[in-house]
């Protein structure tokens, strides 16, 4: 089997780096989409995906948040550690890294929702659910979630294992 190491051609390393970046970007983008779906389920009084579509500025904020998330994921993939001396398949699909991404996704989603509810209860004069009255407010809320999730994914991608 082909292994990465000091004798590997520069072009082969670049092709593997590009393939790894694309694969991990699609995995993290899928998790972000899944996160929005779960966010809808965990905040049943705020239908994020429906409300955002009612205002072009809210849609723009959603897209901006998604682009920041993708930028953080690509940056994390590019700057993250690569297994040198491993096979091609192992360098593209590091099971430990994918596991860390999955755990980071679950923990960040659950922690984010838990903190949302805790801070909402601790600040009764600031009713968080009032954001459902404005598509722009929901767009900003989801924008923040996407940036939050992007930072979590970036950390998972750059953490040395």
C-alpha positions as CSV (number, residue, x, y, z in Angstrom):
1,X,0.0,0.0,0.0
2,X,1.1,3.6,-0.7
3,X,2.4,5.5,2.3
4,X,2.9,9.2,2.9
5,X,6.4,10.1,3.9
6,X,9.5,12.2,2.9
7,X,9.8,10.5,-0.5
8,X,6.2,11.2,-1.5
9,X,5.9,13.4,-4.5
10,X,4.8,17.0,-3.8
11,X,1.9,16.6,-6.3
12,X,0.6,13.5,-4.6
13,X,0.7,15.3,-1.2
14,X,-1.2,18.2,-2.7
15,X,-3.8,15.9,-4.3
16,X,-4.3,14.1,-1.0
17,X,-4.5,17.4,0.9
18,X,-7.2,18.7,-1.6
19,X,-9.1,15.4,-1.3
20,X,-9.0,15.5,2.5
21,X,-10.2,19.1,2.5
22,X,-13.1,18.3,0.3
23,X,-14.1,15.2,2.2
24,X,-14.0,16.8,5.6
25,X,-15.7,20.0,4.3
26,X,-18.7,17.9,3.0
27,X,-18.8,15.9,6.3
28,X,-18.9,19.1,8.4
29,X,-21.3,20.9,6.1
30,X,-23.7,17.9,6.4
31,X,-23.3,18.0,10.2
32,X,-24.1,21.8,10.1
33,X,-27.3,21.0,8.1
34,X,-28.1,18.2,10.6
35,X,-27.5,20.7,13.4
36,X,-30.0,23.1,12.0
37,X,-32.6,20.3,11.7
38,X,-31.9,19.3,15.4
39,X,-32.1,22.9,16.4
40,X,-35.6,23.0,14.9
41,X,-36.5,19.9,16.9
42,X,-35.0,21.1,20.2
43,X,-36.5,24.6,20.0
44,X,-40.1,23.6,18.9
45,X,-41.4,27.1,19.4
46,X,-38.9,28.6,17.0
47,X,-39.1,27.1,13.5
48,X,-35.7,28.4,12.3
49,X,-35.7,27.1,8.7
50,X,-39.2,28.4,8.0
51,X,-38.8,31.8,9.6
52,X,-35.4,32.6,8.0
53,X,-36.9,32.1,4.5
54,X,-39.3,35.0,5.1
55,X,-36.7,37.7,5.0
56,X,-33.8,38.1,2.5
57,X,-31.6,39.7,5.2
58,X,-32.2,36.7,7.4
59,X,-31.3,34.4,4.5
60,X,-28.2,36.5,3.9
61,X,-27.2,36.1,7.5
62,X,-27.7,32.3,7.3
63,X,-25.6,32.1,4.2
64,X,-22.9,34.3,5.8
65,X,-22.8,32.1,8.9
66,X,-22.6,29.0,6.7
67,X,-19.7,30.5,4.8
68,X,-17.9,31.3,8.0
69,X,-18.5,27.8,9.2
70,X,-17.1,26.4,5.9
71,X,-14.1,28.7,6.1
72,X,-13.3,27.6,9.6
73,X,-13.7,23.9,8.5
74,X,-11.4,24.4,5.5
75,X,-8.9,26.3,7.7
76,X,-9.0,23.6,10.3
77,X,-8.5,20.9,7.7
78,X,-5.6,22.6,6.0
79,X,-3.8,23.5,9.3
80,X,-4.8,20.3,11.1
81,X,-2.3,17.5,11.6
82,X,-1.9,14.8,9.0
83,X,-0.6,11.3,9.7
84,X,2.8,11.0,8.0
85,X,3.9,7.4,7.3
86,X,0.3,6.2,7.1
87,X,-1.5,4.8,4.1
88,X,-3.5,7.0,1.7
89,X,-6.8,5.8,3.1
90,X,-5.8,6.5,6.7
91,X,-4.6,10.0,5.8
92,X,-8.0,10.7,4.1
93,X,-10.2,9.0,6.7
94,X,-8.6,9.2,10.1
95,X,-11.2,7.3,12.2
96,X,-10.0,9.1,15.4
97,X,-10.5,12.5,13.8
98,X,-13.9,11.6,12.4
99,X,-14.9,10.3,15.9
100,X,-13.7,13.6,17.5
101,X,-15.8,15.5,14.9
102,X,-18.8,13.4,15.7
103,X,-18.4,13.8,19.5
104,X,-17.7,17.6,19.1
105,X,-20.9,17.9,17.0
106,X,-23.1,16.2,19.7
107,X,-21.5,17.9,22.6
108,X,-21.6,21.4,21.0
109,X,-25.2,20.9,20.0
110,X,-26.4,19.7,23.3
111,X,-24.3,22.2,25.3
112,X,-25.4,25.1,23.1
113,X,-29.1,24.2,23.6
114,X,-28.7,23.6,27.3
115,X,-26.9,26.9,27.8
116,X,-29.7,28.6,25.6
117,X,-32.3,27.3,28.1
118,X,-30.3,28.1,31.2
119,X,-29.5,31.6,30.2
120,X,-33.1,32.1,29.1
121,X,-34.3,31.1,32.6
122,X,-31.6,33.3,34.3
123,X,-32.7,36.3,32.3
124,X,-36.5,36.4,32.6
125,X,-36.7,40.0,31.4
126,X,-35.1,39.0,28.1
127,X,-37.5,36.4,26.6
128,X,-35.3,34.4,24.1
129,X,-38.3,32.9,22.4
130,X,-39.4,36.4,21.3
131,X,-36.9,36.1,18.4
132,X,-39.5,34.0,16.6
133,X,-41.4,37.2,15.9
134,X,-38.7,38.4,13.5
135,X,-37.1,36.5,10.7
136,X,-34.1,38.8,11.0
137,X,-33.7,37.9,14.7
138,X,-33.9,34.2,13.9
139,X,-31.3,34.7,11.1
140,X,-28.9,36.3,13.5
141,X,-29.5,33.5,16.0
142,X,-28.8,30.8,13.4
143,X,-25.8,32.8,12.2
144,X,-24.4,32.7,15.7
145,X,-25.1,29.0,15.9
146,X,-23.2,28.4,12.7
147,X,-20.2,30.4,13.7
148,X,-20.3,28.6,17.1
149,X,-20.4,25.3,15.4
150,X,-17.7,26.3,12.9
151,X,-15.4,27.2,15.8
152,X,-16.1,23.8,17.5
153,X,-15.4,21.9,14.2
154,X,-12.2,24.0,13.7
155,X,-11.0,22.9,17.1
156,X,-11.8,19.2,16.4
157,X,-9.9,19.4,13.1
158,X,-6.8,21.0,14.5
159,X,-6.5,19.2,17.8
160,X,-3.5,16.9,17.9
161,X,-4.5,13.3,18.7
